[in-house]
Amino acid sequence: MKARSAILLGSALVAAALASSQGIAADKVDPAADAKAFQNFFFQKFPTVKHEDFVNGPYSMNEDMKRQWQEKEEFPPYEFALDAGKEMFSTPFKNGKTYADCFPNGGIGIRQNYPYFDEKEGKVVTLELALNRCREANGEAPYSYVKDEMASLTAYMAYTSRGKPMDIKIPDDPRALAAFENGKRYFYSRRGQMNFSCASCHVQSPGERIRAEILAPALGILNAMPIYRSEWSGMGTISRRFITCNSQTRAVPLEPQSDEYRDVEYFLSYVANGLPISGPGARP
């Protein structure tokens, strides 16, 4: 309970610090200023961590864990998903087309551009959603957003973008700004029986332990997705991670690819602009 109280108190302090550093009116949506303040908060809080290392989650916070992880990367636990994803990506649908027909650059090296705001639809489109839309447009059934097939496909596509800087655009469209703001609001809103927000753990307490787990920083947290988690004994998508986080704080999870989840992915990805894609990742 002592640790939980510290997290709740700290969240309020962090939110106040971010608002102050932005130096803008509270009712003005300014994604660029938000991203600058968000990144500066982590850079100043962890001055010894190289900026690009934030995408490595808890391994950037703990030297012993980092050494163990670097040794594991020689035979990464997600390798099976890469192999499966590459085969799935190249296997034609029943109509003869492939995923490459649905994406720019044949789907290779594009992970850093997702999610994006679709001006025609007026909503955020994630890579997971785009993959299922591709399948349905070609007469195939959609995959579950939380199971192995989607994780393998996104693992392969992330791997083809490794090292490329996250490059999320927010067009000059009030609906895009509203989606960013909605995602930001969801990230900082407390919910569930534990009254935690996403920021309670991943802004206030990265590097600290909650039970046996070292909390990852929010900065760059999606750059490593999808991830292999030892506690899952398998791969997990961004959708699965959001749902798990809600469950861990005893909140009611939303439906995968709900507007709220798509918007918070938009927010978290935009504020990580410039940091490299490192997915697929591995976590304890």
C-alpha positions, 0 to 999 in steps of 0.5 A: 500500500505504501508503494501504491500511495507513492505512485498516486502522489507522484502521478499528480506531481508529474502531471503538474510538471508536464503542464508547467513545462509545456508553457501553454494554455491548458485548453490548447492542443499542441502535440509538438509541445506535448511531445517535447515536454514528454521526452524532456521529462524522461531525458531529465529524469534519467540523464544517464540513459541514452535517448535511443535506449528508452525503446528497450523498456526496463532494460534501459533502467537496470544494468543487470537486466540489460546484460542478461537481455543482450545475451538472450538477444543472440537467440531471441525468444521471439524468433519463432514469430519472425519466421512465422510472420515472414511466411504468413506475409508472403503467402498469397490469399486465396485470390492470389494477392498478398499483404504487400498489395495493401500497403505502401512499399509492399509493407516493408519498412513501414512500421514507423508510420503507424498508426496514422490518422485517416482523413477520409474516415476521420479516425486513427488506423493502426497497423493491426487494424490495417492488416485485418482490413487487408485480409477482409478486402481480399476475402479472408477472415480477420485475425484475433487482435490478441493472438499469435497470428496478428503478433507474428505478422506485426513482429515481422513488419516491425523487424523490417523497420528496426532502427527507423525513427518513429514518424507519426503525423498529425495533420492539421485537422481538428479531428486528428487533434481531438484523437491525439487529445483523447489518447492523451486524456485516456493515458492520464485518466485513473480507472479501475479498483486500484485507481491507476492511470497508465501514467501512474506506472509508466511516467511516475515509476519507470525503473521501480519494481511493482511486485517482481516486475520493473516498470518500463518508461512510457517513452518508446514503450510502443517502439518495441511492440509486439513483444514476447513476454515470459509471463505469457510464454508467448507473443503479445500485440499492442491490443493485448498489452492495453487489455492486460494493463487494464486488467492488472489495475482491475479496470474493465478492458475495452474492446481491441481496436476501440476508439480509445485504444487506437487514440492512446496508441496514436498519442504514445506513438507520436510522443516517441517520434524520433526514437527508433523502432526496436520491435519485436521486443522481449520482456520478463 
